[in-house]
Amino acid sequence: MQDAVITKTARGAFMAQGHDGNGNKMTTMLSKDTAEAAVKAGKAKMG
């Protein structure tokens, strides 16, 4: 996933949104630990 932005939903879950490099949008649900690790590693931005 490229240009990933992680947001927190109203129910407290974490969601990553981005694209695959070919113009196709991607969305996935993440655990809190996975979301924080992606931000810390620089792979995603917190939205």
C-alpha distance matrix in Angstrom:
0.0 3.8 6.8 6.3 9.9 11.6 14.9 17.8 19.3 23.1 23.6 22.0 18.7 15.4 12.6 9.0 8.2 6.0 5.7 5.2 7.8 10.6 11.2 10.0 9.1 7.2 9.0 9.8 12.8 13.1 16.4 17.8 17.8 14.1 13.2 15.9 14.9 11.3 13.2 16.0 14.0 12.7 8.9 9.1 12.1 14.5 15.4
3.8 0.0 3.8 5.4 9.1 11.9 15.2 18.6 20.4 24.1 25.1 23.4 20.5 16.9 14.2 10.4 8.9 5.7 5.4 5.8 6.5 10.0 10.3 10.5 9.7 9.1 11.1 12.6 15.4 15.6 18.7 19.5 19.5 16.1 14.6 16.7 15.8 12.0 13.0 15.7 13.8 11.5 8.3 8.3 10.7 13.8 14.5
6.8 3.8 0.0 3.8 6.5 10.0 13.0 16.7 18.8 22.3 23.8 22.0 19.6 16.0 13.4 9.7 8.1 5.3 6.8 8.8 9.1 12.3 11.6 12.1 10.5 10.3 11.6 13.3 15.7 15.8 18.7 18.9 19.3 16.3 14.0 15.7 15.6 11.8 11.7 14.7 13.5 10.5 8.1 6.7 8.0 11.0 11.4
6.3 5.4 3.8 0.0 3.8 6.5 9.8 13.3 15.5 19.1 20.3 18.4 15.9 12.2 9.7 6.0 5.4 4.4 7.4 9.7 11.3 14.3 13.3 12.7 10.3 8.9 9.0 10.2 12.1 12.1 15.0 15.2 16.0 13.0 10.6 12.7 13.0 9.3 9.5 12.9 12.3 10.0 7.2 4.8 6.4 8.7 9.3
9.9 9.1 6.5 3.8 0.0 3.8 6.6 10.2 12.6 16.1 17.7 15.8 13.8 10.3 8.2 5.5 5.4 6.4 10.1 13.0 14.6 17.2 15.7 15.0 11.9 10.7 9.6 10.7 11.7 11.8 14.3 13.9 15.3 13.1 9.9 11.7 13.1 10.0 9.1 12.8 13.3 11.0 9.2 5.6 4.9 5.7 5.6
11.6 11.9 10.0 6.5 3.8 0.0 3.8 7.0 9.7 13.3 14.5 12.2 10.3 6.7 5.5 4.3 6.5 9.0 12.7 15.3 17.5 20.1 18.6 17.3 13.9 11.9 9.7 9.5 9.4 8.9 11.0 10.4 12.2 10.5 7.0 9.2 11.3 9.0 8.2 11.9 13.1 11.8 10.3 6.8 6.1 4.8 5.4
14.9 15.2 13.0 9.8 6.6 3.8 0.0 3.8 6.4 9.7 11.4 9.6 8.4 5.7 5.4 6.5 8.2 11.3 15.1 18.1 20.3 22.5 20.6 19.0 15.4 13.6 10.8 10.7 9.8 9.9 11.5 10.7 13.5 12.6 9.1 11.0 13.8 12.2 11.1 14.6 16.4 15.1 14.0 10.4 8.9 6.3 5.1
17.8 18.6 16.7 13.3 10.2 7.0 3.8 0.0 3.8 6.7 8.0 5.9 5.7 4.6 6.2 8.9 11.2 14.7 18.3 21.1 23.7 25.7 23.8 21.9 18.2 16.1 12.8 11.9 9.8 9.7 10.4 9.3 12.7 12.7 9.7 11.4 14.7 14.0 13.1 16.1 18.3 17.7 16.7 13.4 12.1 8.9 8.2
19.3 20.4 18.8 15.5 12.6 9.7 6.4 3.8 0.0 3.8 5.4 5.2 5.3 6.1 7.0 10.4 12.1 15.8 19.2 22.1 24.8 26.4 24.2 22.0 18.2 16.2 12.7 12.0 9.8 10.9 11.8 11.5 15.2 15.2 12.6 14.8 17.9 17.1 16.6 19.7 21.7 21.1 19.7 16.4 15.3 12.4 11.0
23.1 24.1 22.3 19.1 16.1 13.3 9.7 6.7 3.8 0.0 3.8 5.5 7.5 9.5 10.8 14.2 15.7 19.4 22.7 25.7 28.4 29.8 27.4 25.2 21.4 19.6 16.1 15.5 13.1 14.2 14.5 14.0 17.8 18.3 15.8 17.6 21.0 20.5 19.8 22.7 25.0 24.4 23.3 20.0 18.5 15.3 13.6
23.6 25.1 23.8 20.3 17.7 14.5 11.4 8.0 5.4 3.8 0.0 3.8 5.9 9.1 11.1 14.8 16.9 20.7 23.9 26.5 29.5 30.9 28.8 26.3 22.6 20.3 16.6 15.2 12.2 13.0 12.7 12.6 16.3 17.1 15.4 17.3 20.4 20.5 20.3 22.9 25.2 25.1 23.9 20.9 20.0 16.9 15.9
22.0 23.4 22.0 18.4 15.8 12.2 9.6 5.9 5.2 5.5 3.8 0.0 3.8 6.7 9.7 13.2 15.9 19.6 23.0 25.4 28.4 30.2 28.4 26.0 22.4 19.8 16.1 14.3 11.1 10.8 10.0 9.1 12.9 14.0 12.2 13.7 17.0 17.3 17.1 19.4 21.8 22.0 21.1 18.3 17.4 14.2 13.9
18.7 20.5 19.6 15.9 13.8 10.3 8.4 5.7 5.3 7.5 5.9 3.8 0.0 3.8 6.7 10.3 13.2 16.8 20.0 22.2 25.3 27.1 25.6 23.0 19.5 16.6 12.9 10.7 7.3 7.2 7.1 7.4 11.1 11.4 9.9 12.2 15.0 15.0 15.4 18.0 19.8 20.1 18.7 16.1 15.9 13.3 13.4
15.4 16.9 16.0 12.2 10.3 6.7 5.7 4.6 6.1 9.5 9.1 6.7 3.8 0.0 3.8 6.9 10.1 13.6 16.9 19.1 22.1 24.1 22.7 20.4 17.0 14.1 10.6 8.6 5.9 5.2 6.3 6.4 9.7 9.1 6.8 9.6 12.2 11.6 12.0 14.9 16.5 16.5 15.0 12.3 12.3 10.1 10.5
12.6 14.2 13.4 9.7 8.2 5.5 5.4 6.2 7.0 10.8 11.1 9.7 6.7 3.8 0.0 3.8 6.6 10.2 13.4 15.8 18.7 20.6 19.0 16.7 13.2 10.4 6.9 5.7 4.5 5.8 8.6 9.6 12.2 10.5 8.1 11.5 13.5 11.8 12.4 15.8 16.8 16.2 14.0 11.2 11.5 10.1 9.9
9.0 10.4 9.7 6.0 5.5 4.3 6.5 8.9 10.4 14.2 14.8 13.2 10.3 6.9 3.8 0.0 3.8 6.8 10.1 12.4 15.2 17.4 16.1 14.1 10.8 8.1 5.6 5.4 6.3 7.1 10.3 11.2 13.0 10.4 8.0 11.3 12.5 9.9 10.7 14.3 14.5 13.5 10.9 8.2 9.2 9.1 9.3
8.2 8.9 8.1 5.4 5.4 6.5 8.2 11.2 12.1 15.7 16.9 15.9 13.2 10.1 6.6 3.8 0.0 3.8 7.2 10.2 12.7 14.5 12.7 11.0 7.5 5.7 4.5 6.7 9.0 10.6 14.1 15.0 16.7 14.0 11.6 14.6 15.7 12.6 13.1 16.8 16.7 14.9 12.1 9.4 10.1 10.6 9.8
6.0 5.7 5.3 4.4 6.4 9.0 11.3 14.7 15.8 19.4 20.7 19.6 16.8 13.6 10.2 6.8 3.8 0.0 3.8 7.1 9.1 11.2 9.7 8.6 5.9 5.3 6.6 9.2 12.1 13.3 16.8 17.8 18.9 15.8 13.6 16.4 16.7 13.2 13.7 17.2 16.4 14.2 11.2 9.2 10.4 12.1 11.6
5.7 5.4 6.8 7.4 10.1 12.7 15.1 18.3 19.2 22.7 23.9 23.0 20.0 16.9 13.4 10.1 7.2 3.8 0.0 3.8 5.7 7.4 6.3 5.5 4.4 5.1 8.2 11.0 14.5 16.0 19.6 20.9 21.7 18.4 16.7 19.5 19.3 15.6 16.6 19.9 18.5 16.3 13.0 11.9 13.6 15.7 15.3
5.2 5.8 8.8 9.7 13.0 15.3 18.1 21.1 22.1 25.7 26.5 25.4 22.2 19.1 15.8 12.4 10.2 7.1 3.8 0.0 3.8 5.6 6.5 5.8 6.7 6.8 10.3 12.3 15.9 17.2 20.7 22.4 22.7 19.1 18.1 20.9 20.0 16.4 18.1 20.9 18.9 17.1 13.5 13.5 15.9 18.4 18.5
7.8 6.5 9.1 11.3 14.6 17.5 20.3 23.7 24.8 28.4 29.5 28.4 25.3 22.1 18.7 15.2 12.7 9.1 5.7 3.8 0.0 3.8 5.7 7.2 8.9 10.1 13.6 15.9 19.4 20.5 23.9 25.3 25.4 21.8 20.6 23.0 22.1 18.3 19.5 22.2 19.9 17.7 14.5 14.8 16.9 19.8 19.8
10.6 10.0 12.3 14.3 17.2 20.1 22.5 25.7 26.4 29.8 30.9 30.2 27.1 24.1 20.6 17.4 14.5 11.2 7.4 5.6 3.8 0.0 3.8 5.7 8.8 10.8 14.6 17.2 21.0 22.6 26.2 27.8 28.2 24.6 23.5 26.2 25.4 21.7 23.0 25.7 23.6 21.4 18.2 18.2 20.1 22.7 22.3
11.2 10.3 11.6 13.3 15.7 18.6 20.6 23.8 24.2 27.4 28.8 28.4 25.6 22.7 19.0 16.1 12.7 9.7 6.3 6.5 5.7 3.8 0.0 3.8 6.4 9.5 13.1 16.3 19.9 21.9 25.6 27.1 28.0 24.6 23.0 25.7 25.5 21.8 22.6 25.8 24.1 21.7 18.5 17.8 19.1 21.3 20.3
10.0 10.5 12.1 12.7 15.0 17.3 19.0 21.9 22.0 25.2 26.3 26.0 23.0 20.4 16.7 14.1 11.0 8.6 5.5 5.8 7.2 5.7 3.8 0.0 3.8 6.5 10.2 13.3 17.0 19.3 23.1 25.0 26.0 22.6 21.3 24.4 24.2 20.7 22.0 25.2 23.7 21.7 18.3 17.3 18.9 20.7 19.8
9.1 9.7 10.5 10.3 11.9 13.9 15.4 18.2 18.2 21.4 22.6 22.4 19.5 17.0 13.2 10.8 7.5 5.9 4.4 6.7 8.9 8.8 6.4 3.8 0.0 3.8 6.9 10.5 14.0 16.4 20.2 21.9 23.3 20.1 18.4 21.6 21.9 18.5 19.5 23.0 22.0 20.0 16.6 15.1 16.3 17.6 16.4
7.2 9.1 10.3 8.9 10.7 11.9 13.6 16.1 16.2 19.6 20.3 19.8 16.6 14.1 10.4 8.1 5.7 5.3 5.1 6.8 10.1 10.8 9.5 6.5 3.8 0.0 3.8 6.9 10.5 12.9 16.7 18.6 19.9 16.7 15.3 18.8 19.0 15.8 17.3 20.7 19.7 18.3 14.8 13.3 15.0 16.1 15.4
9.0 11.1 11.6 9.0 9.6 9.7 10.8 12.8 12.7 16.1 16.6 16.1 12.9 10.6 6.9 5.6 4.5 6.6 8.2 10.3 13.6 14.6 13.1 10.2 6.9 3.8 0.0 3.8 7.1 9.8 13.6 15.6 17.3 14.5 13.0 16.6 17.3 14.6 16.0 19.5 19.1 18.0 14.8 12.8 14.1 14.3 13.7
9.8 12.6 13.3 10.2 10.7 9.5 10.7 11.9 12.0 15.5 15.2 14.3 10.7 8.6 5.7 5.4 6.7 9.2 11.0 12.3 15.9 17.2 16.3 13.3 10.5 6.9 3.8 0.0 3.8 6.5 10.2 12.7 14.3 11.5 10.7 14.5 15.1 13.0 14.9 18.1 17.9 17.5 14.4 12.7 14.4 14.3 14.4
12.8 15.4 15.7 12.1 11.7 9.4 9.8 9.8 9.8 13.1 12.2 11.1 7.3 5.9 4.5 6.3 9.0 12.1 14.5 15.9 19.4 21.0 19.9 17.0 14.0 10.5 7.1 3.8 0.0 3.8 7.1 9.7 11.9 9.8 9.1 12.9 14.0 12.8 14.5 17.5 17.9 18.1 15.4 13.6 14.9 13.9 14.3
13.1 15.6 15.8 12.1 11.8 8.9 9.9 9.7 10.9 14.2 13.0 10.8 7.2 5.2 5.8 7.1 10.6 13.3 16.0 17.2 20.5 22.6 21.9 19.3 16.4 12.9 9.8 6.5 3.8 0.0 3.8 6.5 8.1 6.1 6.0 9.6 10.6 10.0 12.0 14.5 15.1 15.9 13.6 12.2 13.7 12.7 14.0
16.4 18.7 18.7 15.0 14.3 11.0 11.5 10.4 11.8 14.5 12.7 10.0 7.1 6.3 8.6 10.3 14.1 16.8 19.6 20.7 23.9 26.2 25.6 23.1 20.2 16.7 13.6 10.2 7.1 3.8 0.0 3.8 5.5 5.3 6.2 8.6 10.0 10.8 12.5 14.3 15.5 16.9 15.3 14.1 15.3 13.8 15.6
17.8 19.5 18.9 15.2 13.9 10.4 10.7 9.3 11.5 14.0 12.6 9.1 7.4 6.4 9.6 11.2 15.0 17.8 20.9 22.4 25.3 27.8 27.1 25.0 21.9 18.6 15.6 12.7 9.7 6.5 3.8 0.0 3.8 5.6 5.2 6.2 8.6 10.0 10.8 12.2 14.3 15.6 14.9 13.4 13.9 11.9 14.0
17.8 19.5 19.3 16.0 15.3 12.2 13.5 12.7 15.2 17.8 16.3 12.9 11.1 9.7 12.2 13.0 16.7 18.9 21.7 22.7 25.4 28.2 28.0 26.0 23.3 19.9 17.3 14.3 11.9 8.1 5.5 3.8 0.0 3.8 5.5 5.3 6.1 8.7 10.1 10.5 12.2 14.4 13.9 13.3 14.5 13.3 16.1
14.1 16.1 16.3 13.0 13.1 10.5 12.6 12.7 15.2 18.3 17.1 14.0 11.4 9.1 10.5 10.4 14.0 15.8 18.4 19.1 21.8 24.6 24.6 22.6 20.1 16.7 14.5 11.5 9.8 6.1 5.3 5.6 3.8 0.0 3.8 5.5 5.1 6.2 8.8 9.9 10.5 12.4 11.1 10.8 12.8 12.4 15.1
13.2 14.6 14.0 10.6 9.9 7.0 9.1 9.7 12.6 15.8 15.4 12.2 9.9 6.8 8.1 8.0 11.6 13.6 16.7 18.1 20.6 23.5 23.0 21.3 18.4 15.3 13.0 10.7 9.1 6.0 6.2 5.2 5.5 3.8 0.0 3.8 5.5 5.2 6.4 8.7 10.0 10.9 9.8 8.3 9.5 8.7 11.3
15.9 16.7 15.7 12.7 11.7 9.2 11.0 11.4 14.8 17.6 17.3 13.7 12.2 9.6 11.5 11.3 14.6 16.4 19.5 20.9 23.0 26.2 25.7 24.4 21.6 18.8 16.6 14.5 12.9 9.6 8.6 6.2 5.3 5.5 3.8 0.0 3.8 5.5 5.2 6.1 8.6 10.0 10.3 9.2 9.8 8.8 12.1
14.9 15.8 15.6 13.0 13.1 11.3 13.8 14.7 17.9 21.0 20.4 17.0 15.0 12.2 13.5 12.5 15.7 16.7 19.3 20.0 22.1 25.4 25.5 24.2 21.9 19.0 17.3 15.1 14.0 10.6 10.0 8.6 6.1 5.1 5.5 3.8 0.0 3.8 5.5 5.1 6.1 8.6 8.7 9.2 10.9 11.2 14.7
11.3 12.0 11.8 9.3 10.0 9.0 12.2 14.0 17.1 20.5 20.5 17.3 15.0 11.6 11.8 9.9 12.6 13.2 15.6 16.4 18.3 21.7 21.8 20.7 18.5 15.8 14.6 13.0 12.8 10.0 10.8 10.0 8.7 6.2 5.2 5.5 3.8 0.0 3.8 5.5 5.2 6.3 5.3 5.6 8.2 9.4 12.7
13.2 13.0 11.7 9.5 9.1 8.2 11.1 13.1 16.6 19.8 20.3 17.1 15.4 12.0 12.4 10.7 13.1 13.7 16.6 18.1 19.5 23.0 22.6 22.0 19.5 17.3 16.0 14.9 14.5 12.0 12.5 10.8 10.1 8.8 6.4 5.2 5.5 3.8 0.0 3.8 5.5 5.1 6.0 4.9 5.7 6.7 10.3
16.0 15.7 14.7 12.9 12.8 11.9 14.6 16.1 19.7 22.7 22.9 19.4 18.0 14.9 15.8 14.3 16.8 17.2 19.9 20.9 22.2 25.7 25.8 25.2 23.0 20.7 19.5 18.1 17.5 14.5 14.3 12.2 10.5 9.9 8.7 6.1 5.1 5.5 3.8 0.0 3.8 5.4 7.7 8.2 9.0 9.9 13.7
14.0 13.8 13.5 12.3 13.3 13.1 16.4 18.3 21.7 25.0 25.2 21.8 19.8 16.5 16.8 14.5 16.7 16.4 18.5 18.9 19.9 23.6 24.1 23.7 22.0 19.7 19.1 17.9 17.9 15.1 15.5 14.3 12.2 10.5 10.0 8.6 6.1 5.2 5.5 3.8 0.0 3.8 5.6 7.8 9.9 11.9 15.5
12.7 11.5 10.5 10.0 11.0 11.8 15.1 17.7 21.1 24.4 25.1 22.0 20.1 16.5 16.2 13.5 14.9 14.2 16.3 17.1 17.7 21.4 21.7 21.7 20.0 18.3 18.0 17.5 18.1 15.9 16.9 15.6 14.4 12.4 10.9 10.0 8.6 6.3 5.1 5.4 3.8 0.0 3.8 5.6 7.2 10.1 13.3
8.9 8.3 8.1 7.2 9.2 10.3 14.0 16.7 19.7 23.3 23.9 21.1 18.7 15.0 14.0 10.9 12.1 11.2 13.0 13.5 14.5 18.2 18.5 18.3 16.6 14.8 14.8 14.4 15.4 13.6 15.3 14.9 13.9 11.1 9.8 10.3 8.7 5.3 6.0 7.7 5.6 3.8 0.0 3.8 7.2 10.2 13.0
9.1 8.3 6.7 4.8 5.6 6.8 10.4 13.4 16.4 20.0 20.9 18.3 16.1 12.3 11.2 8.2 9.4 9.2 11.9 13.5 14.8 18.2 17.8 17.3 15.1 13.3 12.8 12.7 13.6 12.2 14.1 13.4 13.3 10.8 8.3 9.2 9.2 5.6 4.9 8.2 7.8 5.6 3.8 0.0 3.8 6.7 9.2
12.1 10.7 8.0 6.4 4.9 6.1 8.9 12.1 15.3 18.5 20.0 17.4 15.9 12.3 11.5 9.2 10.1 10.4 13.6 15.9 16.9 20.1 19.1 18.9 16.3 15.0 14.1 14.4 14.9 13.7 15.3 13.9 14.5 12.8 9.5 9.8 10.9 8.2 5.7 9.0 9.9 7.2 7.2 3.8 0.0 3.8 6.2
14.5 13.8 11.0 8.7 5.7 4.8 6.3 8.9 12.4 15.3 16.9 14.2 13.3 10.1 10.1 9.1 10.6 12.1 15.7 18.4 19.8 22.7 21.3 20.7 17.6 16.1 14.3 14.3 13.9 12.7 13.8 11.9 13.3 12.4 8.7 8.8 11.2 9.4 6.7 9.9 11.9 10.1 10.2 6.7 3.8 0.0 3.8
15.4 14.5 11.4 9.3 5.6 5.4 5.1 8.2 11.0 13.6 15.9 13.9 13.4 10.5 9.9 9.3 9.8 11.6 15.3 18.5 19.8 22.3 20.3 19.8 16.4 15.4 13.7 14.4 14.3 14.0 15.6 14.0 16.1 15.1 11.3 12.1 14.7 12.7 10.3 13.7 15.5 13.3 13.0 9.2 6.2 3.8 0.0
